[in-house]
Each structure stands twice: as structure tokens, then as C-alpha cells.
Amino acid sequence: MPYRVSSSLRRDADTESRLDRLARDTGITDRLHRYPDELSQGERQRAAICRALITAPALILADEPTGNLDPENKQRVLQLLLEQVAGHGATLVMVTHDHALLDPFDRVLDMRGFHGSATP
């Protein structure tokens, strides 16, 4: 999808290789040619992760990226995100309610009890 919307992105052999690896790593290789309404919610979420990572972004903003996933796929996606950080020098900012996912992170901000105030 990003390669269809942005004329500055060029699809080449490296792009195809990344797509194959991302699809394999998220377990959706056999679903690549399906329409969204033919996918489960978890498969849609994993496809969205692939779409977000295909361009190897320097900044990954992930809002509950594992929210609709079973335990196995939850770990797959987390591992993939962390590999993107390590392999591409990216920064990952992730929001989650799942405290079991926090161990691999360098910094964790717990927002419970946080009461920010707006200043003019």
C-alpha cells in the first residue's frame, strides 16, 4: 500500500524480499492475496504491521499493535518490531495495556495516575 500512495517509493527486488520476510515472520504468507473482509481481525492487524514496516521507517509509532492477537502471534509481532529497531536503527514508541510485553524495552512510562495539565 505505501508504494501505491507515495510516488517517492520505488518497489524493487529488495522491497519484494522485505515483503516476503515480513509476511513469513507474521504468519500471513498464505493470506497476501486476500481482501480485508476475508481476513480475521488478527490477520488484519498483522497485515497492518507489515504495511507499517515495509518501508523500514526510522520511527515506529505502535498503538496496541498486539491487541487482537493470540499469545503466539503477539510474541511474533513484538519480536518483529524489536528486530526492526535493532536492524534499522529505528525508534519504537509503543502503547500497550499488556504489561507482559514490557521486559525488552529500554524505557517504560507508566501513565496510570498521570494527570497532565494544559498550559496556554
N, C-alpha and C positions, 0 to 999 in steps of 0.2 A: 504494500500500500504506500509506504513513504516514497518509493521510487516512481509511483504513478502521479503523486501530487506535487513533487518538487522536481523541477527541471534541472536543478543543480546536482541531483544524484544520478549517477550512471550505473546501471545494472550490468555486471560483468561476471566473469568466472568466479572471482573472489566472493561476490555477493551470493551467487548460487551455492557456493561451498558453505558460507556462513548460514544461509537458509537451511540447507540440509542438516548441518550440525545442530542448529537451534531446534529444528523440528524433532530431530532424533533425541536430543537432550531433554526435551519437554514431553516426549512420547506422543507426538501428534503427526508423525510422518504419514501415516495412512489416512489422515484427515485433511491434507493440504488442498485437495480439490473439491472439498465440500463447501456448501453455502452455510453461512452462520446459523440459519434456522435448522440445520441438520446436525448441529453440534450441541453437546451438553454445555451447561454453564461453565464447568471446569475446563472443558476443551476450548471454549471461547476465551476464557481467561488466559490459558496457556498460549493461544494464538496471539492474544494481545501482547503478552510478554515478548514473544518472538518479533512481533511488529515493532515493538519499542526498542529492541536490542539489535535489530538487523543492521542499523547504520553505525553501530559501535559508538554510541554517544559518550561524551565526556562527563555528562551529568545525567543521572538516572533518578527520577522522582517517582517513587512507587508507593501508591496509596492502597494498602491492604492487598498486595499482589498475590497472596496465598489464601485469601479469604474464602474462596469457593472450592478449595482443593482438598482432596483426601490426604492423609498423612504422608504417603509415599510421594505424591506429586508436589506436596508442599515442600518437602526436602529437596526434590529435584529443582524446583524453581529457585529456592533460596540459594542452592549451590551454584546454579547458573548465574544468578545475579552477582554473587561473590566472585565467580570466575571472571565475569565481565569487568569488575572493579580491578582485580589483580592483573588481568591480561591486557587491559586497555588504559590503565591508569585513571579509571573513571572514579567519580564520586557517587555514592549511593545514599540517597535520603529516603528512608522507608518509614511509613506509618503502619503500625500494626497493634492489634489488641492481644496478639498471641505472644506472651512472654517467653514461651519455649523457643522462639526464634532469635532471641536477643544475644545469646552467647558469642557468636562470631563477630559481633560489631565492636568497633573501637570505642565508640561513644554512644550512650543511650540517654535520652532525655525522657523522663517520666513526667507526663503532663497532668497527672492526677493532682488535684488541689491547686493547679496553676490558675491564678486569676489575674490575667493581664488587664491593663487599663489603657484605654485610648487617650492619646495626648493630642491636643490640637496642633 
